[in-house]
C-alpha cells in the first residue's frame, strides 16, 4: 500500500498504533497533508475531522478526559497552531495527555516573509511538558535513530507521572503530496517499565500517626478524574470522628459522610463559630477548587494549621497560603498508606459538627428554594434535583458550575468542567468530544454567552444522539452582576454583561438539533424530560429574568443572617 514519502509522518502514526492510541482529532490543511495521508490509511485509529482548530483541541480534550487515554490532535501550519493554545493550556492543568502534532514549514524558511513561516518551535512551551522539533524526511541512519528516540520519548512524557500535553512540531518540505510504497516506516517502539512513587513505610507510619492524633483533620478535594481506589480510601477515612472530607462535585468523590455541597454548608455556618470548624491539619488534593467561599474560609481560619499538599505536582502548590509539607506521591497511594497503619484515633466531634452543619445548610437551602421566584437559581435547583439518569454531566464555566455545586450530588453521575484554567471557550466542544466516546448520554449545562462563544462546537458531523445541551439564557454575563467589583461599576451592562439575546432556536435549526424551550417551572419540568428522552442531539433553552438572578443568588448566601 502506498503512503506518504515523509517518513517521520508515517512513523508518528505507527507510534500511535504501537501505544494503543485509538483517536486522533484532525483539522484540514495543506502543510499537514502528509500527516493526514498517513492517518487516513491507518484503520486502527478513529479520525475525527474538525475544521476549527480551537474547537478541535477541545474535542480532543473531551475524548481524553472521558477515556483517560492519550489522544492525538493534528493541525496545519501558521495561525492554525495558535488556535490550539486554549485547549492545550486547559489539558495541561487538567492533566490530560494530548499529543499535539503540528505541521510546519522547513526550518530554513522561518521568518522569510513567505506564507505561514511564523515561529512554531516551542510555541506552547508554557503549557506542555516538553516540545520537540523534527524533520519530516529521514536521510541518514543517525537521523532515523534520532526521530525514533524522540517519538518514543514524547509519548512517555505525555503519559507518565502527571499526564500532560506534549508538542511535536514537524518541518515538512515540498513535495507535500508525494506517495511511495511504504509498508514499513521503520518505527521501533521502546518499552518502559513504570515505577510508582510511594511513601516509605516509616514515613507513611509517621504521617498516619499524625492524622490519628489530630483532633480536627480536613481533607479538601478539588477537581479530579474518577479513581475508585482513591474514593474508597477517602470514604473509609471519612468514617473517623476526627476527619471531615470536603469534596467538590468535580472531585468525583461521593459517600455517606462526604461533604459535597461545600458552599451550602459554609453559608449556613454561624459567623461567631467559624473558628470551631477550622482544621488543625489540612490535607488537599486535586485541581483548583471552584468554591471561593471555601478558599476564603481556609485562608483565614486555617492559617495556623499544618497543611499538606498531596499529588505528583511539578511545582509547589500552596493554594491556601499556609503549606507546611508537600507529599509528592499519588493521592490514592497516600491515602491507602494512611489507612494501612493502625493508630489510636483521638476523641473528637469534628466530623459530627460538620455533618450537622451540612444537614442544616441543605435544609435551609431547600426552604429557601421553595420561596424563590423563577430565576437562574430556581431553574438550576430544578435541573440538579431532576432524575438525570446515568449521564456524564458537563458544566460550563461562569455561574453554571457554581450553581451546580450548591445542590446535592446525584449518585453515580460524573461531573466535569474545564476548571484547569476555567475559560468559557471550548465547553461545548469538550462535551462533544466526550459524547463521541462515552457509552452514556452527555448532558452539557451552559450559559448563553459560553454557548455562543463556542458555537463552532456544534458545526460538525458528529452531533450524536448522546449529546444533550441545556442553555441558561439570562442575556449573558450574569456572573458579573453577582461579583462585588463589576456589579458596582457604571460600566456593568455595557462592558461586562454585554447584554445580547442569543437566539438558541436558530442555532439549533442551523446545526440540526432538536429544540425545546422553557421559561417557567412547568415548562422546564416538561421539556427537560423531553430533552433527555429525545433520540437526537437536542438543545433546551431555559430563559430567566436577568434583573433578579443576582439578587436571588446573593440572598441565598445571606439566608441565615
C-alpha positions as CSV (number, residue, x, y, z in Angstrom):
1,X,0.0,0.0,0.0
2,X,1.3,3.5,-0.8
3,X,1.8,6.1,1.9
4,X,3.4,9.5,2.3
5,X,7.1,9.9,1.4
6,X,7.5,11.9,4.6
7,X,8.7,9.0,6.7
8,X,8.5,10.9,10.1
9,X,4.8,11.5,9.5
10,X,4.3,7.8,8.8
11,X,6.3,7.0,12.0
12,X,4.1,9.3,14.1
13,X,1.1,7.2,13.1
14,X,3.0,3.9,13.8
15,X,3.9,5.4,17.3
16,X,0.2,6.0,18.0
17,X,-0.8,2.4,16.9
18,X,2.0,0.8,18.9
19,X,0.9,2.6,22.1
20,X,-2.7,1.9,21.7
21,X,-3.8,5.4,20.9
22,X,-7.3,5.0,19.3
23,X,-8.4,8.5,18.5
24,X,-6.9,11.4,16.5
25,X,-8.7,14.8,16.0
26,X,-7.5,16.4,12.8
27,X,-8.1,19.7,11.0
28,X,-7.9,20.0,7.3
29,X,-4.9,21.8,5.8
30,X,-2.2,21.7,3.2
31,X,1.1,21.6,5.0
32,X,-0.2,18.8,7.3
33,X,-1.2,16.7,4.2
34,X,1.5,14.0,4.9
35,X,0.1,13.5,8.4
36,X,-3.5,13.4,7.1
37,X,-2.5,10.8,4.5
38,X,-0.6,8.6,7.0
39,X,-3.6,8.8,9.4
40,X,-6.2,8.1,6.8
41,X,-4.5,4.9,5.8
42,X,-4.4,3.5,9.3
43,X,-7.7,1.8,10.1
44,X,-6.9,1.2,13.8
45,X,-7.1,4.9,14.6
46,X,-10.5,6.6,14.6
47,X,-10.3,10.0,12.9
48,X,-12.4,13.0,14.0
49,X,-12.3,15.8,11.5
50,X,-13.0,19.3,12.9
51,X,-12.4,22.3,10.7
52,X,-11.9,24.9,13.5
53,X,-8.6,24.2,15.3
54,X,-9.8,25.8,18.6
55,X,-12.8,23.5,18.6
56,X,-10.7,20.6,17.5
57,X,-8.3,21.0,20.5
58,X,-11.3,20.9,23.0
59,X,-12.9,17.9,21.2
60,X,-9.6,16.1,21.7
61,X,-9.6,17.2,25.4
62,X,-13.1,15.8,25.8
63,X,-12.2,12.5,24.3
64,X,-9.1,12.2,26.6
65,X,-11.0,13.2,29.7
66,X,-13.7,10.7,29.0
67,X,-11.4,7.8,28.1
68,X,-8.4,8.7,30.4
69,X,-6.1,7.9,27.4
70,X,-3.8,9.8,25.2
71,X,-5.4,11.5,22.1
72,X,-3.6,13.0,19.1
73,X,-4.6,16.3,17.7
74,X,-3.2,17.3,14.3
75,X,-3.2,20.7,12.5
76,X,-1.5,22.5,9.7
77,X,1.0,25.4,10.0
78,X,0.6,29.1,10.8
79,X,-2.1,30.6,13.0
80,X,-4.0,27.2,13.0
81,X,-1.4,26.2,15.5
82,X,-2.1,29.2,17.8
83,X,-5.8,28.3,17.8
84,X,-5.0,25.1,19.7
85,X,-3.5,27.0,22.6
86,X,-6.6,27.4,24.8
87,X,-7.3,23.6,24.8
88,X,-3.6,22.8,25.4
89,X,-3.5,25.1,28.4
90,X,-6.7,23.5,29.8
91,X,-5.4,20.0,29.2
92,X,-2.1,20.9,31.0
93,X,-3.9,21.9,34.2
94,X,-6.4,19.1,33.8
95,X,-3.5,16.6,33.4
96,X,-4.8,15.1,30.1
97,X,-2.2,13.6,27.8
98,X,-2.7,15.2,24.4
99,X,-0.1,14.5,21.7
100,X,-0.2,17.8,19.8
101,X,1.3,17.3,16.3
102,X,1.7,20.4,14.2
103,X,2.9,20.7,10.6
104,X,5.5,23.5,9.9
105,X,7.4,25.0,7.0
106,X,11.1,23.9,6.6
107,X,13.3,25.5,9.2
108,X,15.3,27.5,6.6
109,X,12.1,29.4,5.6
110,X,11.0,30.6,9.1
111,X,10.8,34.4,9.2
112,X,11.5,34.7,5.5
113,X,8.3,36.6,4.5
114,X,6.8,33.6,2.8
115,X,3.3,32.1,3.5
116,X,2.8,30.8,7.1
117,X,6.5,31.0,8.0
118,X,5.9,32.0,11.6
119,X,7.9,30.7,14.5
120,X,6.2,27.5,15.8
121,X,9.0,25.7,17.6
122,X,8.3,25.9,21.3
123,X,5.2,28.0,20.8
124,X,3.3,26.1,23.6
125,X,6.3,25.9,26.0
126,X,4.4,27.2,29.0
127,X,1.6,24.6,28.6
128,X,3.3,21.4,27.6
129,X,5.6,19.1,29.4
130,X,8.0,19.2,26.5
131,X,8.3,20.4,23.0
132,X,10.0,18.6,20.1
133,X,11.0,19.7,16.6
134,X,11.6,17.1,13.9
135,X,12.3,16.9,10.2
136,X,9.7,15.2,8.1
137,X,12.2,13.3,5.9
138,X,14.8,10.9,7.2
139,X,18.1,11.0,5.2
140,X,20.6,9.1,7.4
141,X,20.8,6.3,9.9
142,X,21.6,8.7,12.6
143,X,18.6,10.9,11.8
144,X,16.4,7.7,11.8
145,X,17.7,6.8,15.2
146,X,17.1,10.4,16.5
147,X,13.5,10.6,15.2
148,X,12.7,7.1,16.6
149,X,14.1,8.1,20.0
150,X,12.2,11.4,20.2
151,X,8.9,10.0,19.2
152,X,9.1,7.3,21.9
153,X,10.2,9.9,24.5
154,X,7.3,12.3,23.5
155,X,4.7,9.6,24.3
156,X,6.3,8.7,27.6
157,X,6.5,12.3,28.6
158,X,2.8,12.8,27.9
159,X,1.6,9.7,29.7
160,X,4.0,9.2,32.7
161,X,3.6,10.8,36.1
162,X,1.3,13.8,36.0
163,X,-0.1,13.3,32.5
164,X,0.1,16.4,30.3
165,X,0.3,17.5,26.7
166,X,3.5,17.4,24.6
167,X,4.1,19.2,21.3
168,X,5.7,17.6,18.3
169,X,6.4,20.2,15.5
170,X,7.3,18.6,12.2
171,X,9.1,20.7,9.5
172,X,7.6,19.5,6.2
173,X,9.1,20.5,2.8
174,X,7.9,20.0,-0.8
175,X,6.6,17.9,-2.3
176,X,3.8,17.7,0.2
177,X,1.5,15.2,-1.5
178,X,4.0,12.7,-2.8
179,X,3.4,9.0,-2.2
180,X,5.5,5.8,-2.4
181,X,5.3,2.2,-1.5
182,X,5.9,2.2,2.2
183,X,4.7,-0.8,4.1
184,X,7.2,-0.2,6.9
185,X,8.0,3.2,8.3
186,X,11.0,1.9,10.3
187,X,9.5,2.9,13.6
188,X,11.0,1.0,16.5
189,X,8.9,1.1,19.8
190,X,10.9,1.4,23.0
191,X,9.3,-0.1,26.1
192,X,9.4,1.4,29.6
193,X,9.0,-0.2,33.0
194,X,7.0,2.2,35.0
195,X,7.5,2.8,38.7
196,X,5.1,4.4,41.1
197,X,6.3,7.0,43.7
198,X,5.1,5.7,47.1
199,X,5.8,6.6,50.6
200,X,8.5,4.8,52.5
201,X,6.9,2.6,55.2
202,X,8.5,4.6,58.1
203,X,7.3,7.9,56.6
204,X,3.8,6.5,56.0
205,X,3.6,5.4,59.6
206,X,4.7,8.9,60.9
207,X,2.1,10.6,58.7
208,X,-0.6,8.1,59.7
209,X,0.1,8.7,63.4
210,X,-0.1,12.5,62.8
211,X,-3.5,12.2,61.2
212,X,-4.7,9.9,64.0
213,X,-3.5,12.3,66.8
214,X,-5.0,15.5,65.2
215,X,-8.4,16.4,66.7
216,X,-9.6,18.2,63.5
217,X,-8.4,16.8,60.2
218,X,-9.9,18.3,57.0
219,X,-9.3,16.8,53.5
220,X,-10.2,19.1,50.6
221,X,-10.7,17.6,47.2
222,X,-10.6,19.8,44.0
223,X,-11.4,18.6,40.5
224,X,-10.0,15.1,39.7
225,X,-10.6,12.3,37.3
226,X,-12.6,9.3,38.6
227,X,-10.4,7.0,40.8
228,X,-12.2,4.2,42.6
229,X,-9.2,3.4,44.7
230,X,-8.9,6.9,46.0
231,X,-12.7,7.2,46.5
232,X,-12.7,4.0,48.6
233,X,-9.8,5.3,50.8
234,X,-11.5,8.7,51.4
235,X,-14.8,7.1,52.2
236,X,-13.1,4.9,54.8
237,X,-11.1,7.9,56.2
238,X,-14.3,10.0,56.5
239,X,-15.7,7.4,58.9
240,X,-13.3,8.7,61.6
241,X,-14.7,11.1,64.1
242,X,-11.7,13.4,63.8
243,X,-11.9,13.7,60.0
244,X,-14.1,15.6,57.6
245,X,-13.7,15.2,53.8
246,X,-14.8,18.1,51.7
247,X,-15.1,17.1,48.0
248,X,-16.5,19.4,45.3
249,X,-18.7,17.6,42.8
250,X,-15.9,17.7,40.2
251,X,-13.7,15.6,42.5
252,X,-15.8,12.5,41.6
253,X,-15.9,11.5,45.3
254,X,-19.2,10.6,47.0
255,X,-20.2,8.8,50.1
256,X,-22.5,9.0,53.1
257,X,-20.1,11.2,55.2
258,X,-18.5,13.1,52.3
259,X,-19.4,16.8,52.4
260,X,-20.1,17.7,48.7
261,X,-22.2,20.8,48.9
262,X,-19.4,22.9,50.5
263,X,-20.8,26.4,49.8
264,X,-24.2,25.3,51.0
265,X,-22.7,24.2,54.3
266,X,-20.3,27.2,54.7
267,X,-23.1,29.7,54.0
268,X,-25.0,28.2,57.0
269,X,-22.1,28.5,59.3
270,X,-22.6,30.9,62.3
271,X,-20.1,33.7,61.9
272,X,-19.3,33.7,65.6
273,X,-18.3,29.9,65.4
274,X,-16.2,30.0,62.2
275,X,-13.0,29.1,64.1
276,X,-14.7,26.0,65.6
277,X,-15.0,24.5,62.1
278,X,-11.4,25.2,61.1
279,X,-8.9,22.3,60.9
280,X,-5.6,21.9,62.8
281,X,-4.4,19.6,59.9
282,X,-5.5,20.4,56.4
283,X,-4.7,18.0,53.5
284,X,-5.7,19.0,50.0
285,X,-5.6,17.1,46.7
286,X,-6.8,17.6,43.1
287,X,-7.1,20.7,41.0
288,X,-8.2,24.2,41.6
289,X,-11.3,24.5,43.9
290,X,-14.4,26.2,42.5
291,X,-15.6,27.5,45.9
292,X,-14.3,30.9,46.6
293,X,-16.1,30.8,49.9
294,X,-14.1,27.8,51.0
295,X,-10.8,29.3,49.9
296,X,-11.5,32.5,51.9
297,X,-12.5,30.4,54.9
298,X,-9.4,28.3,54.9
299,X,-7.0,31.1,54.1
300,X,-8.4,33.0,57.1
301,X,-9.1,30.2,59.7
302,X,-6.5,27.5,58.7
303,X,-3.6,29.9,58.5
304,X,-2.1,28.4,61.7
305,X,-2.9,24.8,60.7
306,X,-0.5,22.2,59.5
307,X,-1.1,22.0,55.7
308,X,-0.2,19.1,53.4
309,X,-0.4,19.1,49.6
310,X,-0.6,15.6,48.1
311,X,0.0,14.8,44.5
312,X,2.5,14.4,41.7
313,X,2.9,18.1,41.2
314,X,5.8,19.5,39.2
315,X,5.9,22.6,41.4
316,X,4.8,23.6,44.9
317,X,1.1,24.1,45.1
318,X,0.2,26.4,48.0
319,X,-3.5,27.3,47.3
320,X,-4.4,28.0,50.9
321,X,-1.2,30.1,51.5
322,X,0.0,28.1,54.5
323,X,1.6,25.0,53.1
324,X,3.9,23.1,55.6
325,X,4.6,19.9,53.6
326,X,4.4,18.7,50.0
327,X,3.8,15.0,49.8
328,X,5.0,14.1,46.3
329,X,3.1,10.9,45.7
330,X,-0.1,9.6,44.0
331,X,-3.1,10.6,46.1
332,X,-4.6,7.1,46.1
333,X,-1.3,5.6,47.2
334,X,-1.0,8.2,50.0
335,X,-4.5,7.6,51.5
336,X,-4.1,3.8,51.1
337,X,-0.9,4.1,53.1
338,X,-2.6,6.1,55.8
339,X,-5.4,3.6,56.2
340,X,-3.0,0.7,56.2
341,X,-1.4,1.7,59.5
342,X,-3.3,1.1,62.8
343,X,-3.2,4.0,65.1
344,X,-5.3,5.1,68.1
345,X,-7.7,7.8,66.9
346,X,-8.1,10.7,69.2
347,X,-11.6,11.6,70.5
348,X,-13.2,14.3,68.5
349,X,-16.6,15.8,67.5
350,X,-15.1,17.4,64.3
351,X,-16.9,15.1,61.9
352,X,-20.1,15.4,63.8
353,X,-20.2,19.3,63.8
354,X,-19.5,19.3,60.0
355,X,-22.3,16.7,59.4
356,X,-24.7,18.8,61.4
357,X,-23.6,21.9,59.5
358,X,-24.2,20.2,56.2
359,X,-27.7,19.0,57.2
360,X,-28.6,22.5,58.4
361,X,-27.3,24.0,55.2
362,X,-29.2,21.6,53.0
363,X,-32.4,22.1,54.9
364,X,-32.2,25.9,54.8
365,X,-31.3,25.6,51.1
366,X,-34.5,23.6,50.4
367,X,-36.6,26.1,52.4
368,X,-35.0,29.0,50.5
369,X,-35.6,27.4,47.1
370,X,-39.2,26.8,47.8
371,X,-39.8,30.5,48.3
372,X,-37.9,31.9,45.3
373,X,-39.4,33.2,42.1
374,X,-38.5,32.0,38.6
375,X,-34.7,32.7,38.2
376,X,-31.4,31.1,37.4
377,X,-31.3,29.7,41.0
378,X,-34.8,28.2,40.6
379,X,-34.0,26.7,37.2
380,X,-30.7,25.1,38.3
381,X,-32.3,23.8,41.5
382,X,-34.9,22.0,39.4
383,X,-32.4,20.7,36.9
384,X,-29.9,19.4,39.5
385,X,-32.8,17.7,41.5
386,X,-34.4,16.1,38.4
387,X,-33.6,12.5,37.7
388,X,-30.9,12.9,35.1
389,X,-30.3,9.2,34.7
390,X,-26.9,7.6,34.0
391,X,-25.3,10.7,32.3
392,X,-21.9,12.3,32.0
393,X,-22.6,15.8,33.2
394,X,-20.5,18.6,31.7
395,X,-20.8,22.1,33.1
396,X,-19.6,25.4,31.5
397,X,-17.6,27.9,33.4
398,X,-19.1,31.1,34.9
399,X,-22.2,30.7,37.1
400,X,-23.3,27.3,35.8
401,X,-20.6,25.3,37.6
402,X,-21.0,27.4,40.8
403,X,-24.8,26.8,40.8
404,X,-24.4,23.1,40.4
405,X,-22.1,22.9,43.4
406,X,-24.9,24.2,45.7
407,X,-27.2,21.2,45.2
408,X,-26.9,17.6,46.3
409,X,-24.7,15.5,44.1
410,X,-26.6,12.9,42.0
411,X,-25.1,9.4,42.9
412,X,-23.2,7.8,40.1
413,X,-23.1,10.9,37.8
414,X,-19.7,12.1,36.6
415,X,-19.4,15.9,36.9
416,X,-16.9,17.5,34.5
417,X,-15.9,21.1,33.8
418,X,-12.9,22.8,32.2
419,X,-11.5,24.0,35.5
420,X,-7.8,23.8,34.6
421,X,-7.8,27.4,33.6
422,X,-11.5,28.0,33.9
423,X,-12.2,29.6,30.5
424,X,-15.6,29.7,28.8
425,X,-14.0,28.8,25.5
426,X,-14.4,25.2,24.4
427,X,-17.1,24.0,26.9
428,X,-19.4,22.8,24.1
429,X,-16.5,21.2,22.0
430,X,-15.3,19.4,25.1
431,X,-18.7,17.9,25.7
432,X,-19.0,17.0,22.0
433,X,-15.7,15.2,22.2
434,X,-16.8,13.2,25.3
435,X,-20.1,12.3,23.5
436,X,-18.0,10.6,20.7
437,X,-16.5,8.0,23.1
438,X,-18.9,7.8,26.1
439,X,-21.3,5.0,26.3
440,X,-23.5,7.3,28.4
441,X,-25.5,10.3,27.3
442,X,-23.6,13.5,27.7
443,X,-25.5,16.4,29.2
444,X,-24.0,19.9,28.9
445,X,-25.4,22.7,31.1
446,X,-24.0,26.0,29.8
447,X,-24.7,29.7,29.9
448,X,-25.8,31.6,26.8
449,X,-22.5,33.5,26.4
450,X,-20.4,30.3,26.8
451,X,-22.8,28.6,24.3
452,X,-22.4,31.4,21.7
453,X,-18.6,31.7,22.3
454,X,-18.1,28.0,21.3
455,X,-20.9,27.6,18.7
456,X,-18.3,26.1,16.3
457,X,-18.5,23.1,18.6
458,X,-21.9,22.4,17.0
459,X,-20.7,22.8,13.5
460,X,-19.6,19.2,12.9
461,X,-20.9,16.0,11.5
462,X,-20.5,14.4,15.0
463,X,-23.7,15.6,16.8
464,X,-24.8,12.2,18.0
465,X,-28.0,11.4,19.9
466,X,-25.9,11.1,23.0
467,X,-25.3,14.9,23.2
468,X,-27.9,17.0,25.1
469,X,-27.5,20.7,25.9
470,X,-29.2,23.0,28.4
471,X,-28.6,26.7,27.7
472,X,-29.4,29.1,30.6
473,X,-30.5,32.2,28.7
474,X,-30.2,35.2,31.0
475,X,-28.9,37.7,28.5
476,X,-25.3,36.9,29.2
477,X,-22.7,37.8,31.8
478,X,-24.8,37.2,34.8
479,X,-21.7,36.3,36.9
480,X,-20.6,40.0,36.7
481,X,-23.8,41.2,38.3
482,X,-23.1,38.8,41.3
483,X,-19.4,39.7,41.7
484,X,-19.0,42.7,44.0
485,X,-16.5,44.7,41.9
486,X,-18.1,44.9,38.5
487,X,-21.6,44.9,39.9
488,X,-21.0,48.3,41.4
489,X,-19.5,49.9,38.3
490,X,-21.5,52.0,35.8
491,X,-19.8,50.1,33.0
492,X,-21.5,46.8,34.2
493,X,-24.1,46.5,31.4
494,X,-22.1,47.8,28.5
495,X,-18.7,46.3,29.1
496,X,-19.1,43.3,31.4
497,X,-22.6,41.8,30.9
498,X,-22.7,43.0,27.2
499,X,-26.4,42.3,27.1
500,X,-27.1,40.2,24.0
501,X,-30.0,38.0,23.2
502,X,-28.7,34.6,21.9
503,X,-31.3,33.1,19.6
504,X,-30.7,29.4,20.5
505,X,-33.5,28.2,18.3
506,X,-31.8,29.5,15.2
507,X,-28.5,27.8,16.2
508,X,-30.4,24.6,16.8
509,X,-32.1,24.7,13.4
510,X,-28.8,25.6,11.7
511,X,-26.9,22.6,13.1
512,X,-29.8,20.1,13.0
513,X,-30.5,19.8,16.7
514,X,-34.0,19.2,18.1
515,X,-35.1,22.2,20.1
516,X,-37.1,22.8,23.3
517,X,-37.5,25.8,25.4
518,X,-38.7,26.7,28.9
519,X,-39.5,29.9,30.8
520,X,-41.3,28.6,33.9
521,X,-41.2,25.8,36.4
522,X,-43.9,23.9,34.5
523,X,-42.3,24.1,31.1
524,X,-38.9,23.3,32.4
525,X,-40.2,20.2,34.1
526,X,-41.9,19.0,30.9
527,X,-39.2,19.9,28.4
528,X,-36.2,18.6,30.5
529,X,-37.8,15.2,30.4
530,X,-38.4,15.5,26.6
531,X,-34.8,16.6,26.1
532,X,-33.3,13.6,28.0
533,X,-35.7,11.2,26.2
534,X,-35.0,12.6,22.7
535,X,-33.5,10.2,20.2
536,X,-31.5,13.0,18.5
537,X,-28.9,15.6,19.6
538,X,-31.1,18.2,21.3
539,X,-31.0,21.7,22.9
540,X,-33.2,23.1,25.7
541,X,-33.1,26.9,26.1
542,X,-34.1,28.0,29.6
543,X,-35.0,31.7,29.7
544,X,-34.7,33.5,33.1
545,X,-35.1,37.2,34.1
546,X,-31.6,38.7,34.4
547,X,-32.9,41.6,36.6
548,X,-33.4,39.4,39.7
549,X,-31.0,36.5,39.2
550,X,-28.1,38.1,41.1
551,X,-30.3,39.2,43.9
552,X,-31.7,35.7,44.4
553,X,-28.2,34.2,44.5
554,X,-26.9,36.9,46.8
555,X,-29.9,36.2,49.1
556,X,-29.0,32.5,49.1
557,X,-25.6,33.2,50.6
558,X,-27.1,35.6,53.1
559,X,-30.1,33.4,54.0
560,X,-29.0,32.6,57.6
561,X,-28.2,36.1,58.6
